[in-house]
Amino acid sequence: MRRTVARRPFPAPDRWGASVLGALALALSTASAATASVAEGRPRADLMGRPLPLRDGRPAIELYVNPKSRKRLHQEAFELAWALRESRPRVVVHVDLREVPSLLHGVARGKVRSAWHESLRDMSALFRRHGEEPPAALAESLFMVADMEGAAHAALGISREATTPFARVLDGAGKPLEQGPFPAAAPQLQAALEPATTAGGAGDAR
């Protein structure tokens, strides 16, 4: 006589299990858009899969942060972007995520994506506080890179333990003009941007 074994219902995931499932789902949903093409070890595309526009005739500000230094960047970066609005620089934020466990890469990318949307809202609000309408193509001037390998930081010798953001200014041809810890180097970065605009050309209004 065969013995019948009652099947137990599949257990509902606990909080840890739910977070892991959520991380996996988010990783699958964002992987194709978030994977940056890499040349010479440095990411060449942002979180949305857009090529980084570092040689298109417009100057660029590159900002290098990690989870420890990100909070120090927010307000100072907005003020710099406002001061330099006439030069129309593109802003590229490299986020070093080497310290994030591989299982949580999807969650980390999701947070960077949320930070991109939040930054656009805050920058638009800053324009309106000054009585101006934000540029229609503001989103085309802000790029964020979720760098899981920290390749861009490593190329500049920036430690994964850095607690201060780092910044540099590039001309319209992608040539570095000025760099230093941010916001301490903000005056030098700002001063470097006028010749960058002149040398690189005004570019288009994208």
MOVENKA-V332969 format. One record per backbone hydrogen bond with DSSP energy under -1.0 kcal/mol. CO is the residue of the C=O (numbers start at 0). NH is the residue of the N-H. E is the energy in kcal/mol with one decimal. If there is no record, write none. Layout:
co:CO nh:NH e:E
co:CO nh:NH e:E
//
This chain:
co:13 nh:17 e:-2.9
co:14 nh:18 e:-2.1
co:15 nh:19 e:-2.2
co:16 nh:20 e:-2.6
co:17 nh:21 e:-2.6
co:18 nh:22 e:-2.3
co:19 nh:23 e:-2.5
co:20 nh:24 e:-2.6
co:21 nh:25 e:-2.6
co:22 nh:26 e:-2.4
co:23 nh:27 e:-2.3
co:24 nh:28 e:-2.1
co:25 nh:29 e:-1.7
co:26 nh:30 e:-1.7
co:29 nh:33 e:-2.7
co:30 nh:34 e:-1.8
co:36 nh:43 e:-3.2
co:38 nh:41 e:-1.8
co:41 nh:38 e:-2.0
co:43 nh:51 e:-2.3
co:45 nh:48 e:-2.0
co:49 nh:45 e:-2.6
co:51 nh:53 e:-1.7
co:58 nh:89 e:-2.4
co:59 nh:169 e:-2.8
co:60 nh:91 e:-2.9
co:61 nh:167 e:-2.1
co:62 nh:93 e:-3.5
co:63 nh:165 e:-2.0
co:64 nh:95 e:-3.2
co:65 nh:69 e:-1.9
co:69 nh:72 e:-1.4
co:69 nh:73 e:-1.0
co:72 nh:76 e:-2.7
co:73 nh:77 e:-1.6
co:74 nh:78 e:-2.1
co:75 nh:79 e:-2.1
co:76 nh:80 e:-2.6
co:77 nh:81 e:-2.4
co:78 nh:82 e:-2.3
co:79 nh:83 e:-1.8
co:81 nh:84 e:-1.3
co:83 nh:86 e:-1.6
co:89 nh:60 e:-3.1
co:90 nh:142 e:-2.8
co:91 nh:62 e:-3.0
co:92 nh:144 e:-3.0
co:93 nh:64 e:-2.8
co:94 nh:146 e:-2.1
co:96 nh:99 e:-1.6
co:100 nh:103 e:-1.8
co:101 nh:104 e:-1.4
co:103 nh:107 e:-2.4
co:104 nh:108 e:-2.6
co:105 nh:109 e:-2.1
co:106 nh:110 e:-2.0
co:107 nh:111 e:-2.1
co:108 nh:112 e:-2.6
co:109 nh:113 e:-2.2
co:110 nh:114 e:-2.2
co:111 nh:115 e:-1.9
co:112 nh:116 e:-1.9
co:113 nh:117 e:-2.6
co:114 nh:118 e:-2.5
co:115 nh:119 e:-1.9
co:116 nh:120 e:-2.0
co:117 nh:121 e:-2.6
co:118 nh:122 e:-2.7
co:119 nh:123 e:-2.2
co:120 nh:124 e:-2.1
co:121 nh:125 e:-1.9
co:122 nh:126 e:-1.9
co:123 nh:127 e:-2.0
co:124 nh:128 e:-2.1
co:125 nh:129 e:-1.2
co:126 nh:131 e:-2.6
co:127 nh:130 e:-1.7
co:134 nh:137 e:-1.5
co:136 nh:139 e:-1.2
co:137 nh:140 e:-2.0
co:140 nh:90 e:-3.5
co:142 nh:92 e:-3.1
co:143 nh:46 e:-3.0
co:144 nh:94 e:-2.9
co:144 nh:146 e:-1.1
co:145 nh:147 e:-1.1
co:146 nh:96 e:-2.5
co:149 nh:153 e:-2.7
co:150 nh:154 e:-2.1
co:152 nh:157 e:-2.7
co:153 nh:156 e:-1.2
co:158 nh:161 e:-1.5
co:164 nh:181 e:-2.8
co:165 nh:63 e:-3.4
co:166 nh:179 e:-2.4
co:167 nh:61 e:-2.9
co:168 nh:176 e:-3.4
co:168 nh:177 e:-1.0
co:169 nh:59 e:-2.1
co:170 nh:173 e:-2.2
co:171 nh:56 e:-2.4
co:174 nh:170 e:-2.3
co:177 nh:168 e:-2.8
co:179 nh:166 e:-2.5
co:180 nh:184 e:-2.6
co:182 nh:185 e:-2.0
co:184 nh:188 e:-2.4
co:185 nh:189 e:-2.7
co:186 nh:190 e:-2.3
co:187 nh:191 e:-1.8
co:191 nh:195 e:-1.3
co:192 nh:196 e:-2.4
co:193 nh:197 e:-2.1
co:194 nh:198 e:-3.0
co:195 nh:199 e:-2.6
co:196 nh:200 e:-1.4
//
